[in-house]
């Protein structure tokens, strides 16, 4: 686990559209861009801590960046998700990526899908547990999503609250270590807390459900059966919207598939990207 003190020196910074943007990079080979979600404390160091080095060891150049208003990246003037899509594409341009695969988790999957729809440099697309992108589903699924959203909105930073939040994110309680809780808490305070407050005032993301059947990128969808915010039925509904997609569901797995099922995640992702 990378702690917050080491994080600043461990990663890299690049200016993207006037915003200092923090990112991690490891390995060599085909480029794989990792895009984190938007819950309190989300960032590259938190969401992808278990995945960067293992995926690099499997033969990829793995890049995980902090979106504006998250982690160590500066806060944007525009807090909208639309701006984060624009920034992600500008980040890709800034790193001169001629061809890349993209993996998005939670709200980051919406950003990843937009990139795949709009940028012909995209290779393959992997979507992980995205309530933002998936159809609303049944009344039961909608109630689960609403309850989850209310818990996120009610979050106020403290180690106790961050532990409870993380226990809701993961199925495996042994993964909810003091180090993870401390790191996520540190990433949920200060400027990031200010950015979170501003995001609540921003307009909702532009719907793209009608565009998904036209996705040209080969797509893999990964979902946890025990996700406490985005019900499995919604993942299956998303799968049905994308012709030629593959779907993999995990038992004993919640919202962060890349944590709860890290070993399987790495093997499945590597097989999909190289197959």
N, C-alpha and C positions, 0 to 999 in steps of 0.2 A: 504494500500500500504506500502511495506517495503522500507525504503529509503536506499541509499548506505551506510550511516554511520552505521546504525543498521545491515546491511546485514552481515558484517564480524562476528559479535558476535552472530547473530541469527542462523547461520548455523553451519555445521560441516566440518572438513577437514580430509582427509585420503590420504595416499600416494598410488598411483596406478602406477605401472611400473616407479617409480622414479618421478612422477609428483604429486605435491600437488593438490588434487582434492576437490573442494568445493561442498557440497550437502546439501539439505534440506530434512527433514524427519518428517512426522506427521502421527498420527493414529496408529491403530493396526488392524490386519486382513490380508487377502491376499495381497501380495506385488504388487504394481503397480509402474512401472518405467516410468518416464516422461522424454522425450528427446526433447530438444529445437532445433530450426532451426539455420540458419547460417547468417542471415542478420545482419547489424551493430547494436550492442547493445544487441543482443540476449543472453540470459542466463536464468538460472532457476528462478531468482528473477523477471525478466521481463516477460518471456513467460507464466509462470505458477502462477503468483501472485494471480489470482482470483480463482485458482482451487485446490491448495494444501489442505487447510483446509476443504472446502466443500466435497471433495472426501474422506478425512480422516473421516469426520463426517458420511459418508455413509458406513463406515465399512471396510476401506482399510488402509493398511500401504503404504503411498504414499511417493515416493522418487524421487526428482528432482535434477539432478546434472549438474554442469557446465562442458561442454566438454573442452578439452585442448585448450587454446587460447581464451576462452570466460569467462565472469564474473570474479569470483575470483580464478578460477583454473589457474595454471601456464601454460606458453606457451610451446608447444612441439618443439622438434628439427625437427620432421617430420610434416609438415602442411597439409598433405593429408587427404582426407575423409576416405581413407582406414585405416589410423592410428587411426582415431577417432572411427571407428568400433572396432578395436582391443582394444582400451582403454575402450570402453563401456563394452565389455565382461570381461575385467580384473577388472573393477569396480564392476560388478556383482559378480565375484569370491571373490573380497576383502570383500564385504558385506555378503558373505556366503548365497546368496539367493538360496534356493533349488528349488523354484518354483516361478514364477512371471508372471504378465501380463505386456505388454509394449505398451506405447502410444508415437507416434512420430509426431511432427508437422513440416511441411515444409521439409527442408533437413534432419531433425531429423527422419522423417518417413522412409527415406532410411536406416538410421542406425537401426531403429526398425525392418524393414523388414529383413535386413541382420541377425540380432540377431535371429529372428523367424525362418529363414531358416537354421541357423547353430547351434542353441543351443536348445537341446531337453527339457531344463527346462522351455522353454517359454510356458505360458498358452495361453492366447488370445492376439490378435494383433489389435491395433487401429491406423489407418493412417489418418492424418489430413492435408489436403491441401498441397500435395507434388508435386511441379513441377519437382523436381529431380527424383522422382519415376515414375510419370505418363508418358504415351506415349506423343509424341509431338503434336498430333492432327492436325487440319486444318491449313491452312495458316493464318487465322485470329487468331487462338489460338497461333500459333508460333510467330506472330507479337506482340501479347500482352506479351508473355513471354520474347521476346527479349527486348522490351521497358522497362519492369520491371527490367531485369538484368542490363540494361544500367544505370537505375536510381540508383540501388544499387552500381554499380561500381563508379558512379559519386559522391557518398556521401562523404562529408568532414564534420568532426564533428563541430557542433555548435548547440545551442538550437533551432535556427530557422530551420536549415536543419533537425534536429531530429524530430521536430514537423511535418514537411511536410512528412517525411518518415513514421511516425506513423499514420498520417491521411490517407496515402495510404495503410497501413496495416489493418486498422480497418474501418468498415462501420459506426459505431456509433461514431460520433464526440464528443459526451458528455463524452466518455471514454478517450479521448485524453486530460488528465489533465496535469497541470503543474508538478505534482509529477511524473507521468509516463514519461513525456518528459525528465525531469531532470534525472531520474533513467536510462533511456535508453541511454541518452547522456553520463552519467558517465561511462556506460558500453561499450561505443564505442570509448573511448580515451585511451591514455597511451599504456600499453602493449597489450591491445586488438586491438588497431589500428595497431600496428606492426604485430600482428598475422593475421589480416585481409589482410594486404598487402602481407604477405607470402603465404596465402591460394590462392591468385590469381595466383601464379606461380605453384601451385601444379597440378598434372594431374587430369583429370576428373574422377568421380567415375566409378568403374567397372559396366558395364550394367548387370542387373539381370532380365530383362524382361522374358527371357526364363525359369527362375527358379520359377517365381511367380505362375504358374499353379500347382506347386508341394508343395505349402505352406500347411503344416499340421495344423498350428494354425488357429482356427476360426478367421475370419477377419471382422472388421467393418471399413468402410471408411466414413469420414465426410468431407463435402465440402461446401464452401460458394458460392452462385450464383453470388455474386458481387466481387469475388476475382479478383484483378487487375493484377495478375501475372500468376496464374494457372487457366485457363478457366474451367468452369464446365464440358464441354465436355471431358476434359482430365481426370477428376475424374471418369466420367462414363466409359471411355476407360480402366482405371485402374481397375475398378470394374469388367469389363468383363474378365480381365485376371486372376482373382482369383476365382476358383470354390468355391461355397458355401458362398461367401462373402455377407455382407449386406452393403447397401449404403444409406446414409441420406444426403440430400441437404437442405440448409437453405436459405430462402430469406432474404434480408436485412442483409447480412453477407459477410464479405470479408475473408482475409487470416487467421486471428486468430479466428477460430470458437470458441475456448475455452474462448475468451473474448467477441466477439459480441453476442454470444448466450450461455453465461455461464450457466444459470439455466437449459436450455434444454440439454446442453452438459453434465452436471453432471448427470442428470436423465437418459439420453440415455446410457451413459458410464456405470453407475451403473447397469442398467437393462441388458446390454449386458454381463458384466463381471460376473454377478451372475446368469444369465439365463441358 
